Amino acid sequence: MKSIPIGSALLLAAGLAVAAPAPPDPPLRVVTSTTDLADLARQVGGTRVRVTHISRGYQDPHFVEAKPSFVLELRKADLFAYVGLDLEIGWMQPLLDGARNAKILRGGAGNLDVSTAIPVIDVPQGNVDRSQGDVHPLGNPHYWLDPENGKRIARLFRDRFSALDPGGAAAYDANTLAFEARLNAAARGWAADLARIKGKPVVAWHTSWRYLADYTGMRIVGFVEPKPGVPPSASHLAGLILTMQRTGAKVIIMEPFYNRKTADFVASKTGATVLIIPPSVGGVKGVDDYVALMKYDIGAVASAFR
Amino acid sequence: MRTLLVAVIMVLPGADLVAAQNPDSLARAREDSLRIVRELQAMGRRDTAAGQAPPQGRGPVNPRLLPDISAVGDLVADFSPKGSTQENASRVGVREVELQLIAAVDPYFRGEFLAAWSDAEGATLEQAILTTTSLPWGLQLRIGRVPLPFGKQNILHREALHTIEFPYVIQRFLSEEGLKANGVVASKVMAPFGFYQELQATVADRFGEAPEDLVAESPPSRTLEGLGYGLRLRNYWDLSESSNLEISASGATGLREQPFAVPVDDISATLVRQTLVGLDVTYRWRPLQQGLYRSFLLQGELMKQLNSQDVPPNYEGPTRDFTGAYLLARYQVGRRSYIGARYDWVQDPEAGGIAHQAGTIQFQFLPSEFSKITAAVERRGLKGEGGTTRLLLQTTFAIGPHRPHPF
């Protein structure tokens, strides 16, 4: 008796599988280097793009492994969007070489250096060499942490998506406007947090929080890293502790992928709070889109000053 | 990181004492900590002064279209108790300096040159490669002098290895410095079974390095049969977000000069087919969130050298097959330090097939991505004979543009 319902179920399932139309392929396949760009691409592209990303939000985007499985995503991509300013220099080129996809190589219509839409800060002046640490000669690449740059990125996606898929131009335009409205509404919500943060001294682990500092008005008075990418020495930490005591900095901001023991040690000497906040979408549970990321980070910094 | 923390804990409690004793050094430390902030603030002012100018106004970053130029130094010191084991018997030497130039040639090709200098061998051209960038169907051609795609480590530059020297099975069956091939490598990436696969086929002028002291009646490449041919199939799986596995198979064959017992009319060698087959396995683990501080790699390669039994009279070359393998483990103990060990076993063709074994342990310290210091202790020897101990210290450093991280 049991075989009848099972057989029926299988037949029904098979029938449904045949009857159900396969979802149509979206016009654009987009691969981004980071989760932040991926979310912004989704916001702008809506149902007309299929977006995947390479790094994770809780991973240091400088040190992504160039796994061959990423090549499989890239070889079919219509567009590869990346942060640029050498953020992905350690892993992007082997993946692009492996993908053998002329569309997304430099110079191709599907190669999008997002930094071209950004007013970049921290561009080194004069001679640049490795004695300055793992310096980014073209400027600070962590620009997505300023919501104004989030809007610039969305507009850049709108323009490029429209060029690659002219039939979707109106949808991309509408989606971009909707995203900006959502972000503006969220910004009105965190205005009180900004007022609390403005002018407050903080210490950051890496230069990745410079754009957020510019947006919020917090003052970064020192870095745990003596130079970008260089772990701190004892003498540097001693100097940093004195700097914090002198300036009254009581918050150390760092990413979840650094070892917090060093920051905890500095905090124990200064009475500061170690604030671990995500630099990217997906960096902590619940921060699943760009607006949520900005809201979470700004709220967390403001809370540290309550 | 634990080492760093211990150092910090040891140093910092004495900071007040240091301040009392040496105010100058403390002032310097504070100055150091503030300098980067001032520089960034100054840059910010300049950027702001630019009035958030339209970013489209940025000019090209390389207006003269210069290639990326980088150089790598590879220095090796040999403190082995019974004398240096280096090729030129030096205790401290420049094993190699590499100069590399890479650039797009045109919309269809990328060009790469790699020249090397060493104390032992002088100047050599390591690589000269023209790589296609726009072939259809996922195809790619690499034309010129290329590392022979055989096994996992042979394609690496020696200074980029996880160990100071190539595993002995590669040194004995391929070359001490990894085997290059003058020819064409065609490759295709595919995923017919849902995972990454890459097939690489090589046609080369010859298989193996040309021997300096052997002269055959004609070069191996005189006939198509004598060219070098290779095939490699890579298979890669993501086991989880943090771990992955690669299992690949390789084969290469060609005619090679093998010695006569007695030279005939200045002809000291004959051409005999030699084939090499291999299997390599690599397991990697790196947790994404703590990937700056922890990782693990386990790698092994098994190779078999097949020599022809059908040989002419007066032949003194190998008439048996040889097998060899290695197993390598490397664990990251901190942000800048690794420990590792390797076991080598190879039926040594130069010793009539007697097993040559070696065990190595090593410690690596990477001050940054651009420099590396490796200290290794190795015990090696032929089976049945007394072993020797080697103490090696290697320093490598790179200047120039940021190179891709090895994977």
Boltz contact constraints between the chains, C-beta under 6 A:
constraints:
  - contact:
      token1: [A, 56]
      token2: [B, 288]
      max_distance: 6.0
  - contact:
      token1: [A, 58]
      token2: [B, 289]
      max_distance: 6.0
  - contact:
      token1: [A, 59]
      token2: [B, 288]
      max_distance: 6.0
  - contact:
      token1: [A, 60]
      token2: [B, 292]
      max_distance: 6.0
  - contact:
      token1: [A, 65]
      token2: [B, 407]
      max_distance: 6.0
  - contact:
      token1: [A, 66]
      token2: [B, 407]
      max_distance: 6.0
  - contact:
      token1: [A, 68]
      token2: [B, 196]
      max_distance: 6.0
  - contact:
      token1: [A, 68]
      token2: [B, 236]
      max_distance: 6.0
  - contact:
      token1: [A, 69]
      token2: [B, 196]
      max_distance: 6.0
  - contact:
      token1: [A, 69]
      token2: [B, 238]
      max_distance: 6.0
  - contact:
      token1: [A, 72]
      token2: [B, 191]
      max_distance: 6.0
  - contact:
      token1: [A, 72]
      token2: [B, 196]
      max_distance: 6.0
  - contact:
      token1: [A, 89]
      token2: [B, 402]
      max_distance: 6.0
  - contact:
      token1: [A, 90]
      token2: [B, 404]
      max_distance: 6.0
  - contact:
      token1: [A, 90]
      token2: [B, 405]
      max_distance: 6.0
  - contact:
      token1: [A, 91]
      token2: [B, 405]
      max_distance: 6.0
  - contact:
      token1: [A, 93]
      token2: [B, 404]
      max_distance: 6.0
  - contact:
      token1: [A, 94]
      token2: [B, 404]
      max_distance: 6.0
  - contact:
      token1: [A, 100]
      token2: [B, 138]
      max_distance: 6.0
  - contact:
      token1: [A, 100]
      token2: [B, 140]
      max_distance: 6.0
  - contact:
      token1: [A, 102]
      token2: [B, 134]
      max_distance: 6.0
  - contact:
      token1: [A, 116]
      token2: [B, 55]
      max_distance: 6.0
  - contact:
      token1: [A, 117]
      token2: [B, 55]
      max_distance: 6.0
  - contact:
      token1: [A, 118]
      token2: [B, 55]
      max_distance: 6.0
  - contact:
      token1: [A, 119]
      token2: [B, 52]
      max_distance: 6.0
  - contact:
      token1: [A, 119]
      token2: [B, 55]
      max_distance: 6.0
  - contact:
      token1: [A, 121]
      token2: [B, 44]
      max_distance: 6.0
  - contact:
      token1: [A, 121]
      token2: [B, 47]
      max_distance: 6.0
  - contact:
      token1: [A, 122]
      token2: [B, 40]
      max_distance: 6.0
  - contact:
      token1: [A, 122]
      token2: [B, 43]
      max_distance: 6.0
  - contact:
      token1: [A, 130]
      token2: [B, 370]
      max_distance: 6.0
  - contact:
      token1: [A, 222]
      token2: [B, 33]
      max_distance: 6.0
  - contact:
      token1: [A, 223]
      token2: [B, 36]
      max_distance: 6.0
  - contact:
      token1: [A, 231]
      token2: [B, 335]
      max_distance: 6.0
  - contact:
      token1: [A, 234]
      token2: [B, 7]
      max_distance: 6.0
  - contact:
      token1: [A, 234]
      token2: [B, 8]
      max_distance: 6.0
  - contact:
      token1: [A, 234]
      token2: [B, 11]
      max_distance: 6.0
  - contact:
      token1: [A, 235]
      token2: [B, 29]
      max_distance: 6.0
  - contact:
      token1: [A, 236]
      token2: [B, 33]
      max_distance: 6.0
  - contact:
      token1: [A, 238]
      token2: [B, 15]
      max_distance: 6.0
  - contact:
      token1: [A, 238]
      token2: [B, 29]
      max_distance: 6.0
  - contact:
      token1: [A, 239]
      token2: [B, 29]
      max_distance: 6.0
  - contact:
      token1: [A, 239]
      token2: [B, 30]
      max_distance: 6.0
  - contact:
      token1: [A, 239]
      token2: [B, 32]
      max_distance: 6.0
  - contact:
      token1: [A, 239]
      token2: [B, 33]
      max_distance: 6.0
  - contact:
      token1: [A, 240]
      token2: [B, 33]
      max_distance: 6.0
  - contact:
      token1: [A, 242]
      token2: [B, 30]
      max_distance: 6.0
  - contact:
      token1: [A, 243]
      token2: [B, 33]
      max_distance: 6.0
  - contact:
      token1: [A, 257]
      token2: [B, 289]
      max_distance: 6.0
  - contact:
      token1: [A, 259]
      token2: [B, 1]
      max_distance: 6.0
  - contact:
      token1: [A, 259]
      token2: [B, 293]
      max_distance: 6.0
  - contact:
      token1: [A, 261]
      token2: [B, 5]
      max_distance: 6.0
